[in-house]
Amino acid sequence: MSTATSIYAYDGDNLIEETNSSCGVVARYAQGQNIDEPLAMLRSGATSYYHADGLGSVTSLSSAAGSVANTYTYDSFGKLTNSTGSLVNAFRYTARESDSALFRWGFSG
């Protein structure tokens, strides 16, 4: 099993940057004025844009050219039921970060 250390920087409650254990930038995030409102992600030199439903859950990511790169579908309780694409994405249900090691979503409040 491979393990990697990620370090996260926040502006208040919003994730704005992810770095590795060598302090190399892995991803940067542009957030809206409200909490849990990701707008864009810069990862591996490519910018992706977030699209959300009325609940604020991320439903897709699009490329700078406007093509859909990833899609996400959830059940009523936030379980991911279908996804397409291969982009790494920290935000999903209600635009919160997933903690896959603990199988939970981080919620503010």
N, CA, C and O atoms as CSV, one atom per row, in Angstrom:
chain,resi,resn,atom,element,x,y,z
A,1,MET,N,N,0.841,-1.174,0.000
A,1,MET,CA,C,0.000,0.000,0.000
A,1,MET,C,C,0.884,1.234,0.000
A,1,MET,O,O,1.812,1.343,0.802
A,2,SER,N,N,0.600,2.140,-0.881
A,2,SER,CA,C,1.349,3.382,-0.987
A,2,SER,C,C,0.645,4.474,-0.190
A,2,SER,O,O,-0.578,4.605,-0.239
A,3,THR,N,N,1.423,5.244,0.535
A,3,THR,CA,C,0.847,6.366,1.265
A,3,THR,C,C,1.552,7.640,0.857
A,3,THR,O,O,2.743,7.637,0.546
A,4,ALA,N,N,0.816,8.712,0.862
A,4,ALA,CA,C,1.367,10.018,0.528
A,4,ALA,C,C,0.808,11.027,1.511
A,4,ALA,O,O,-0.330,10.909,1.965
A,5,THR,N,N,1.609,12.005,1.828
A,5,THR,CA,C,1.178,13.063,2.729
A,5,THR,C,C,0.739,14.269,1.921
A,5,THR,O,O,1.460,14.732,1.037
A,6,SER,N,N,-0.433,14.770,2.224
A,6,SER,CA,C,-0.937,15.996,1.608
A,6,SER,C,C,-1.108,17.039,2.695
A,6,SER,O,O,-1.532,16.727,3.808
A,7,ILE,N,N,-0.778,18.271,2.370
A,7,ILE,CA,C,-0.919,19.387,3.298
A,7,ILE,C,C,-1.917,20.355,2.674
A,7,ILE,O,O,-1.787,20.721,1.506
A,8,TYR,N,N,-2.911,20.767,3.453
A,8,TYR,CA,C,-3.981,21.606,2.940
A,8,TYR,C,C,-3.935,22.988,3.571
A,8,TYR,O,O,-3.748,23.123,4.780
A,9,ALA,N,N,-4.109,24.017,2.743
A,9,ALA,CA,C,-4.169,25.403,3.218
A,9,ALA,C,C,-5.592,25.913,3.022
A,9,ALA,O,O,-6.201,25.714,1.971
A,10,TYR,N,N,-6.101,26.568,4.045
A,10,TYR,CA,C,-7.467,27.083,4.021
A,10,TYR,C,C,-7.477,28.595,4.184
A,10,TYR,O,O,-6.617,29.170,4.851
A,11,ASP,N,N,-8.461,29.225,3.565
A,11,ASP,CA,C,-8.779,30.629,3.786
A,11,ASP,C,C,-10.110,30.600,4.527
A,11,ASP,O,O,-11.172,30.493,3.914
A,12,GLY,N,N,-10.043,30.695,5.836
A,12,GLY,CA,C,-11.250,30.477,6.640
A,12,GLY,C,C,-11.644,29.024,6.539
A,12,GLY,O,O,-10.867,28.143,6.907
A,13,ASP,N,N,-12.843,28.761,6.045
A,13,ASP,CA,C,-13.338,27.388,5.904
A,13,ASP,C,C,-13.141,26.814,4.511
A,13,ASP,O,O,-13.516,25.668,4.263
A,14,ASN,N,N,-12.567,27.576,3.603
A,14,ASN,CA,C,-12.438,27.139,2.214
A,14,ASN,C,C,-11.028,26.677,1.871
A,14,ASN,O,O,-10.049,27.375,2.136
A,15,LEU,N,N,-10.941,25.495,1.280
A,15,LEU,CA,C,-9.672,24.952,0.807
A,15,LEU,C,C,-9.179,25.779,-0.374
A,15,LEU,O,O,-9.915,25.998,-1.337
A,16,ILE,N,N,-7.917,26.244,-0.297
A,16,ILE,CA,C,-7.377,27.044,-1.397
A,16,ILE,C,C,-6.124,26.438,-2.018
A,16,ILE,O,O,-5.775,26.777,-3.149
A,17,GLU,N,N,-5.433,25.537,-1.290
A,17,GLU,CA,C,-4.218,24.957,-1.866
A,17,GLU,C,C,-3.906,23.610,-1.233
A,17,GLU,O,O,-4.131,23.393,-0.043
A,18,GLU,N,N,-3.384,22.715,-2.060
A,18,GLU,CA,C,-2.925,21.399,-1.614
A,18,GLU,C,C,-1.464,21.266,-2.015
A,18,GLU,O,O,-1.107,21.501,-3.170
A,19,THR,N,N,-0.615,20.886,-1.056
A,19,THR,CA,C,0.802,20.666,-1.342
A,19,THR,C,C,1.191,19.262,-0.899
A,19,THR,O,O,0.486,18.627,-0.115
A,20,ASN,N,N,2.327,18.785,-1.415
A,20,ASN,CA,C,2.829,17.477,-0.998
A,20,ASN,C,C,3.822,17.656,0.145
A,20,ASN,O,O,4.067,18.780,0.582
A,21,SER,N,N,4.389,16.565,0.629
A,21,SER,CA,C,5.297,16.630,1.777
A,21,SER,C,C,6.587,17.375,1.474
A,21,SER,O,O,7.304,17.758,2.399
A,22,SER,N,N,6.900,17.590,0.200
A,22,SER,CA,C,8.081,18.372,-0.190
A,22,SER,C,C,7.731,19.838,-0.424
A,22,SER,O,O,8.550,20.606,-0.930
A,23,CYS,N,N,6.517,20.221,-0.054
A,23,CYS,CA,C,5.997,21.590,-0.215
A,23,CYS,C,C,5.771,21.974,-1.672
A,23,CYS,O,O,5.657,23.158,-1.987
A,24,GLY,N,N,5.706,20.991,-2.562
A,24,GLY,CA,C,5.365,21.268,-3.957
A,24,GLY,C,C,3.863,21.418,-4.104
A,24,GLY,O,O,3.103,20.628,-3.545
A,25,VAL,N,N,3.430,22.414,-4.844
A,25,VAL,CA,C,1.996,22.650,-5.032
A,25,VAL,C,C,1.404,21.547,-5.907
A,25,VAL,O,O,1.888,21.286,-7.008
A,26,VAL,N,N,0.367,20.913,-5.408
A,26,VAL,CA,C,-0.352,19.869,-6.130
A,26,VAL,C,C,-1.569,20.466,-6.832
A,26,VAL,O,O,-1.845,20.149,-7.989
A,27,ALA,N,N,-2.294,21.331,-6.122
A,27,ALA,CA,C,-3.498,21.951,-6.692
A,27,ALA,C,C,-3.788,23.267,-5.990
A,27,ALA,O,O,-3.469,23.454,-4.816
A,28,ARG,N,N,-4.402,24.172,-6.739
A,28,ARG,CA,C,-4.898,25.437,-6.187
A,28,ARG,C,C,-6.372,25.549,-6.548
A,28,ARG,O,O,-6.810,25.094,-7.605
A,29,TYR,N,N,-7.129,26.169,-5.640
A,29,TYR,CA,C,-8.572,26.266,-5.819
A,29,TYR,C,C,-9.028,27.711,-5.708
A,29,TYR,O,O,-8.584,28.445,-4.825
A,30,ALA,N,N,-9.917,28.117,-6.607
A,30,ALA,CA,C,-10.580,29.418,-6.518
A,30,ALA,C,C,-11.962,29.169,-5.937
A,30,ALA,O,O,-12.710,28.323,-6.427
A,31,GLN,N,N,-12.290,29.909,-4.895
A,31,GLN,CA,C,-13.560,29.735,-4.201
A,31,GLN,C,C,-14.451,30.951,-4.408
A,31,GLN,O,O,-13.961,32.057,-4.639
A,32,GLY,N,N,-15.759,30.744,-4.325
A,32,GLY,CA,C,-16.710,31.842,-4.402
A,32,GLY,C,C,-16.743,32.603,-3.088
A,32,GLY,O,O,-15.955,32.319,-2.186
A,33,GLN,N,N,-17.638,33.558,-2.972
A,33,GLN,CA,C,-17.735,34.363,-1.763
A,33,GLN,C,C,-18.355,33.601,-0.606
A,33,GLN,O,O,-18.149,33.968,0.551
A,34,ASN,N,N,-19.103,32.559,-0.889
A,34,ASN,CA,C,-19.757,31.778,0.154
A,34,ASN,C,C,-18.947,30.536,0.472
A,34,ASN,O,O,-18.136,30.092,-0.341
A,35,ILE,N,N,-19.163,29.975,1.651
A,35,ILE,CA,C,-18.500,28.729,2.017
A,35,ILE,C,C,-19.030,27.615,1.102
A,35,ILE,O,O,-20.180,27.654,0.666
A,36,ASP,N,N,-18.194,26.644,0.826
A,36,ASP,CA,C,-18.564,25.485,0.002
A,36,ASP,C,C,-19.022,25.897,-1.388
A,36,ASP,O,O,-20.053,25.434,-1.877
A,37,GLU,N,N,-18.249,26.769,-2.017
A,37,GLU,CA,C,-18.581,27.237,-3.358
A,37,GLU,C,C,-17.328,27.218,-4.241
A,37,GLU,O,O,-16.837,28.273,-4.643
A,38,PRO,N,N,-16.803,26.003,-4.547
A,38,PRO,CA,C,-15.620,25.951,-5.407
A,38,PRO,C,C,-15.964,26.406,-6.822
A,38,PRO,O,O,-16.991,26.019,-7.380
A,39,LEU,N,N,-15.098,27.224,-7.387
A,39,LEU,CA,C,-15.321,27.735,-8.737
A,39,LEU,C,C,-14.392,27.098,-9.755
A,39,LEU,O,O,-14.819,26.723,-10.847
A,40,ALA,N,N,-13.098,26.974,-9.390
A,40,ALA,CA,C,-12.113,26.455,-10.343
A,40,ALA,C,C,-10.983,25.759,-9.606
A,40,ALA,O,O,-10.739,26.005,-8.424
A,41,MET,N,N,-10.297,24.882,-10.335
A,41,MET,CA,C,-9.160,24.143,-9.796
A,41,MET,C,C,-8.033,24.190,-10.823
A,41,MET,O,O,-8.262,23.993,-12.017
A,42,LEU,N,N,-6.819,24.450,-10.351
A,42,LEU,CA,C,-5.624,24.375,-11.189
A,42,LEU,C,C,-4.806,23.195,-10.697
A,42,LEU,O,O,-4.287,23.218,-9.581
A,43,ARG,N,N,-4.689,22.161,-11.527
A,43,ARG,CA,C,-3.954,20.940,-11.158
A,43,ARG,C,C,-3.188,20.473,-12.390
A,43,ARG,O,O,-3.754,20.363,-13.477
A,44,SER,N,N,-1.904,20.201,-12.213
A,44,SER,CA,C,-1.049,19.730,-13.312
A,44,SER,C,C,-1.072,20.689,-14.497
A,44,SER,O,O,-1.013,20.260,-15.649
A,45,GLY,N,N,-1.157,21.977,-14.214
A,45,GLY,CA,C,-1.121,22.986,-15.264
A,45,GLY,C,C,-2.415,23.183,-16.026
A,45,GLY,O,O,-2.470,23.992,-16.952
A,46,ALA,N,N,-3.462,22.453,-15.651
A,46,ALA,CA,C,-4.751,22.562,-16.344
A,46,ALA,C,C,-5.812,23.125,-15.403
A,46,ALA,O,O,-5.896,22.728,-14.240
A,47,THR,N,N,-6.613,24.045,-15.912
A,47,THR,CA,C,-7.702,24.627,-15.132
A,47,THR,C,C,-8.999,23.896,-15.444
A,47,THR,O,O,-9.332,23.657,-16.604
A,48,SER,N,N,-9.725,23.546,-14.385
A,48,SER,CA,C,-11.046,22.931,-14.511
A,48,SER,C,C,-12.039,23.789,-13.750
A,48,SER,O,O,-11.693,24.425,-12.755
A,49,TYR,N,N,-13.282,23.802,-14.230
A,49,TYR,CA,C,-14.326,24.619,-13.617
A,49,TYR,C,C,-15.416,23.734,-13.036
A,49,TYR,O,O,-15.820,22.745,-13.648
A,50,TYR,N,N,-15.896,24.103,-11.834
A,50,TYR,CA,C,-16.913,23.342,-11.120
A,50,TYR,C,C,-18.317,23.769,-11.532
A,50,TYR,O,O,-18.575,24.947,-11.778
A,51,HIS,N,N,-19.229,22.781,-11.605
A,51,HIS,CA,C,-20.650,23.024,-11.853
A,51,HIS,C,C,-21.412,22.295,-10.756
A,51,HIS,O,O,-21.101,21.148,-10.436
A,52,ALA,N,N,-22.417,22.964,-10.175
A,52,ALA,CA,C,-23.122,22.402,-9.023
A,52,ALA,C,C,-24.628,22.418,-9.230
A,52,ALA,O,O,-25.154,23.156,-10.063
A,53,ASP,N,N,-25.316,21.576,-8.444
A,53,ASP,CA,C,-26.776,21.561,-8.451
A,53,ASP,C,C,-27.300,22.536,-7.390
A,53,ASP,O,O,-26.520,23.279,-6.795
A,54,GLY,N,N,-28.604,22.537,-7.154
A,54,GLY,CA,C,-29.216,23.448,-6.196
A,54,GLY,C,C,-28.769,23.243,-4.765
A,54,GLY,O,O,-28.838,24.169,-3.957
A,55,LEU,N,N,-28.312,22.043,-4.437
A,55,LEU,CA,C,-27.815,21.742,-3.100
A,55,LEU,C,C,-26.363,22.178,-2.928
A,55,LEU,O,O,-25.846,22.231,-1.812
A,56,GLY,N,N,-25.716,22.489,-4.049
A,56,GLY,CA,C,-24.305,22.864,-4.014
A,56,GLY,C,C,-23.377,21.700,-4.289
A,56,GLY,O,O,-22.157,21.863,-4.267
A,57,SER,N,N,-23.939,20.519,-4.549
A,57,SER,CA,C,-23.110,19.352,-4.851
A,57,SER,C,C,-22.506,19.491,-6.241
A,57,SER,O,O,-23.172,19.922,-7.183
A,58,VAL,N,N,-21.246,19.123,-6.355
A,58,VAL,CA,C,-20.572,19.196,-7.647
A,58,VAL,C,C,-21.153,18.122,-8.558
A,58,VAL,O,O,-21.139,16.936,-8.225
A,59,THR,N,N,-21.665,18.548,-9.709
A,59,THR,CA,C,-22.250,17.613,-10.670
A,59,THR,C,C,-21.331,17.360,-11.853
A,59,THR,O,O,-21.450,16.342,-12.534
A,60,SER,N,N,-20.404,18.300,-12.097
A,60,SER,CA,C,-19.458,18.093,-13.193
A,60,SER,C,C,-18.285,19.051,-13.086
A,60,SER,O,O,-18.329,20.052,-12.372
A,61,LEU,N,N,-17.243,18.712,-13.814
A,61,LEU,CA,C,-16.075,19.567,-14.006
A,61,LEU,C,C,-15.918,19.752,-15.501
A,61,LEU,O,O,-16.061,18.800,-16.269
A,62,SER,N,N,-15.625,20.964,-15.913
A,62,SER,CA,C,-15.380,21.205,-17.333
A,62,SER,C,C,-13.980,21.761,-17.525
A,62,SER,O,O,-13.388,22.326,-16.606
A,63,SER,N,N,-13.466,21.594,-18.725
A,63,SER,CA,C,-12.131,22.087,-19.063
A,63,SER,C,C,-12.210,23.565,-19.415
A,63,SER,O,O,-13.299,24.125,-19.544
A,64,ALA,N,N,-11.055,24.187,-19.569
A,64,ALA,CA,C,-10.997,25.594,-19.970
A,64,ALA,C,C,-11.632,25.793,-21.343
A,64,ALA,O,O,-12.112,26.884,-21.653
A,65,ALA,N,N,-11.637,24.747,-22.167
A,65,ALA,CA,C,-12.249,24.822,-23.499
A,65,ALA,C,C,-13.768,24.665,-23.447
A,65,ALA,O,O,-14.451,24.880,-24.448
A,66,GLY,N,N,-14.301,24.288,-22.268
A,66,GLY,CA,C,-15.744,24.154,-22.112
A,66,GLY,C,C,-16.277,22.748,-22.224
A,66,GLY,O,O,-17.479,22.539,-22.058
A,67,SER,N,N,-15.424,21.769,-22.501
A,67,SER,CA,C,-15.912,20.391,-22.602
A,67,SER,C,C,-16.021,19.765,-21.211
A,67,SER,O,O,-15.209,20.049,-20.330
A,68,VAL,N,N,-17.025,18.915,-21.022
A,68,VAL,CA,C,-17.235,18.244,-19.740
A,68,VAL,C,C,-16.166,17.173,-19.562
A,68,VAL,O,O,-15.982,16.315,-20.425
A,69,ALA,N,N,-15.465,17.233,-18.431
A,69,ALA,CA,C,-14.378,16.289,-18.162
A,69,ALA,C,C,-14.797,15.204,-17.175
A,69,ALA,O,O,-14.439,14.040,-17.358
A,70,ASN,N,N,-15.538,15.557,-16.144
A,70,ASN,CA,C,-16.013,14.621,-15.126
A,70,ASN,C,C,-17.481,14.899,-14.849
A,70,ASN,O,O,-17.934,16.037,-14.970
A,71,THR,N,N,-18.234,13.854,-14.476
A,71,THR,CA,C,-19.609,14.019,-14.014
A,71,THR,C,C,-19.809,13.195,-12.750
A,71,THR,O,O,-19.123,12.195,-12.535
A,72,TYR,N,N,-20.764,13.628,-11.904
A,72,TYR,CA,C,-21.038,12.959,-10.631
A,72,TYR,C,C,-22.542,12.919,-10.397
A,72,TYR,O,O,-23.248,13.895,-10.649
A,73,THR,N,N,-23.027,11.762,-9.904
A,73,THR,CA,C,-24.424,11.590,-9.524
A,73,THR,C,C,-24.446,10.993,-8.122
A,73,THR,O,O,-23.656,10.101,-7.812
A,74,TYR,N,N,-25.354,11.485,-7.271
A,74,TYR,CA,C,-25.438,11.053,-5.872
A,74,TYR,C,C,-26.848,10.579,-5.553
A,74,TYR,O,O,-27.813,10.958,-6.217
A,75,ASP,N,N,-26.951,9.733,-4.515
A,75,ASP,CA,C,-28.282,9.397,-4.022
A,75,ASP,C,C,-28.706,10.467,-3.012
A,75,ASP,O,O,-27.974,11.432,-2.791
A,76,SER,N,N,-29.868,10.307,-2.405
A,76,SER,CA,C,-30.410,11.317,-1.486
A,76,SER,C,C,-29.557,11.538,-0.246
A,76,SER,O,O,-29.690,12.565,0.420
A,77,PHE,N,N,-28.682,10.585,0.071
A,77,PHE,CA,C,-27.860,10.689,1.266
A,77,PHE,C,C,-26.408,11.054,0.959
A,77,PHE,O,O,-25.562,11.045,1.853
A,78,GLY,N,N,-26.120,11.371,-0.295
A,78,GLY,CA,C,-24.786,11.819,-0.662
A,78,GLY,C,C,-23.845,10.741,-1.147
A,78,GLY,O,O,-22.685,11.022,-1.449
A,79,LYS,N,N,-24.322,9.513,-1.226
A,79,LYS,CA,C,-23.477,8.436,-1.741
A,79,LYS,C,C,-23.318,8.610,-3.249
A,79,LYS,O,O,-24.300,8.788,-3.969
A,80,LEU,N,N,-22.085,8.557,-3.713
A,80,LEU,CA,C,-21.811,8.663,-5.141
A,80,LEU,C,C,-22.346,7.411,-5.833
A,80,LEU,O,O,-21.928,6.297,-5.517
A,81,THR,N,N,-23.264,7.595,-6.770
A,81,THR,CA,C,-23.857,6.449,-7.464
A,81,THR,C,C,-23.302,6.256,-8.864
A,81,THR,O,O,-23.373,5.158,-9.416
A,82,ASN,N,N,-22.745,7.322,-9.447
A,82,ASN,CA,C,-22.146,7.208,-10.768
A,82,ASN,C,C,-21.182,8.362,-10.981
A,82,ASN,O,O,-21.427,9.483,-10.534
A,83,SER,N,N,-20.091,8.077,-11.664
A,83,SER,CA,C,-19.150,9.145,-12.018
A,83,SER,C,C,-18.454,8.776,-13.316
A,83,SER,O,O,-18.287,7.601,-13.644
A,84,THR,N,N,-18.053,9.803,-14.044
A,84,THR,CA,C,-17.276,9.612,-15.262
A,84,THR,C,C,-16.088,10.550,-15.210
A,84,THR,O,O,-16.105,11.543,-14.483
A,85,GLY,N,N,-15.065,10.241,-15.974
A,85,GLY,CA,C,-13.887,11.094,-16.046
A,85,GLY,C,C,-12.787,10.636,-15.110
A,85,GLY,O,O,-12.997,9.791,-14.241
A,86,SER,N,N,-11.609,11.212,-15.306
A,86,SER,CA,C,-10.449,10.774,-14.529
A,86,SER,C,C,-9.739,11.902,-13.790
A,86,SER,O,O,-8.683,11.680,-13.197
A,87,LEU,N,N,-10.303,13.112,-13.816
A,87,LEU,CA,C,-9.670,14.211,-13.086
A,87,LEU,C,C,-9.776,13.982,-11.585
A,87,LEU,O,O,-10.809,13.523,-11.097
A,88,VAL,N,N,-8.723,14.296,-10.857
A,88,VAL,CA,C,-8.752,14.241,-9.401
A,88,VAL,C,C,-9.562,15.436,-8.922
A,88,VAL,O,O,-9.332,16.564,-9.356
A,89,ASN,N,N,-10.510,15.186,-8.030
A,89,ASN,CA,C,-11.402,16.238,-7.556
A,89,ASN,C,C,-11.665,16.075,-6.067
A,89,ASN,O,O,-12.171,15.039,-5.634
A,90,ALA,N,N,-11.327,17.082,-5.289
A,90,ALA,CA,C,-11.502,17.027,-3.839
A,90,ALA,C,C,-12.943,17.261,-3.406
A,90,ALA,O,O,-13.345,16.791,-2.342
A,91,PHE,N,N,-13.727,17.974,-4.204
A,91,PHE,CA,C,-15.072,18.385,-3.800
A,91,PHE,C,C,-16.138,17.568,-4.514
A,91,PHE,O,O,-16.072,17.355,-5.725
A,92,ARG,N,N,-17.119,17.117,-3.744
A,92,ARG,CA,C,-18.206,16.346,-4.350
A,92,ARG,C,C,-19.544,16.746,-3.732
A,92,ARG,O,O,-20.056,17.829,-4.014
A,93,TYR,N,N,-20.116,15.877,-2.889
A,93,TYR,CA,C,-21.446,16.099,-2.327
A,93,TYR,C,C,-21.458,17.350,-1.448
A,93,TYR,O,O,-20.618,17.490,-0.560
A,94,THR,N,N,-22.385,18.241,-1.685
A,94,THR,CA,C,-22.514,19.552,-1.033
A,94,THR,C,C,-21.207,20.335,-1.057
A,94,THR,O,O,-20.961,21.175,-0.191
A,95,ALA,N,N,-20.380,20.056,-2.043
A,95,ALA,CA,C,-19.103,20.745,-2.278
A,95,ALA,C,C,-18.133,20.615,-1.113
A,95,ALA,O,O,-17.295,21.490,-0.896
A,96,ARG,N,N,-18.246,19.521,-0.363
A,96,ARG,CA,C,-17.310,19.284,0.734
A,96,ARG,C,C,-16.250,18.293,0.290
A,96,ARG,O,O,-16.428,17.540,-0.667
A,97,GLU,N,N,-15.136,18.317,1.019
A,97,GLU,CA,C,-14.040,17.411,0.725
A,97,GLU,C,C,-14.365,16.027,1.269
A,97,GLU,O,O,-14.914,15.888,2.361
A,98,SER,N,N,-14.024,15.024,0.505
A,98,SER,CA,C,-14.217,13.645,0.926
A,98,SER,C,C,-12.982,13.172,1.669
A,98,SER,O,O,-11.856,13.449,1.256
A,99,ASP,N,N,-13.193,12.457,2.769
A,99,ASP,CA,C,-12.097,11.846,3.513
A,99,ASP,C,C,-12.214,10.347,3.293
A,99,ASP,O,O,-12.857,9.649,4.076
A,100,SER,N,N,-11.591,9.849,2.225
A,100,SER,CA,C,-11.761,8.445,1.849
A,100,SER,C,C,-11.198,7.486,2.888
A,100,SER,O,O,-11.654,6.347,2.984
A,101,ALA,N,N,-10.219,7.926,3.662
A,101,ALA,CA,C,-9.650,7.053,4.685
A,101,ALA,C,C,-10.656,6.799,5.805
A,101,ALA,O,O,-10.619,5.750,6.449
A,102,LEU,N,N,-11.552,7.752,6.038
A,102,LEU,CA,C,-12.535,7.617,7.106
A,102,LEU,C,C,-13.948,7.390,6.586
A,102,LEU,O,O,-14.880,7.205,7.370
A,103,PHE,N,N,-14.108,7.405,5.269
A,103,PHE,CA,C,-15.406,7.208,4.626
A,103,PHE,C,C,-16.452,8.196,5.136
A,103,PHE,O,O,-17.553,7.804,5.522
A,104,ARG,N,N,-16.101,9.459,5.132
A,104,ARG,CA,C,-17.054,10.471,5.572
A,104,ARG,C,C,-16.838,11.747,4.778
A,104,ARG,O,O,-15.842,11.892,4.069
A,105,TRP,N,N,-17.769,12.656,4.904
A,105,TRP,CA,C,-17.656,13.970,4.281
A,105,TRP,C,C,-17.397,14.979,5.377
A,105,TRP,O,O,-17.955,14.870,6.469
A,106,GLY,N,N,-16.554,15.963,5.096
A,106,GLY,CA,C,-16.290,17.026,6.067
A,106,GLY,C,C,-17.352,18.092,5.935
A,106,GLY,O,O,-17.545,18.651,4.855
A,107,PHE,N,N,-18.030,18.376,7.007
A,107,PHE,CA,C,-19.054,19.410,6.981
A,107,PHE,C,C,-18.687,20.517,7.944
A,107,PHE,O,O,-18.155,20.267,9.025
A,108,SER,N,N,-18.971,21.727,7.546
A,108,SER,CA,C,-18.711,22.873,8.411
A,108,SER,C,C,-19.967,23.162,9.212
A,108,SER,O,O,-21.072,22.774,8.834
A,109,GLY,N,N,-19.778,23.829,10.288
A,109,GLY,CA,C,-20.976,24.177,11.037
A,109,GLY,C,C,-20.685,24.559,12.426
A,109,GLY,O,O,-21.601,24.880,13.184
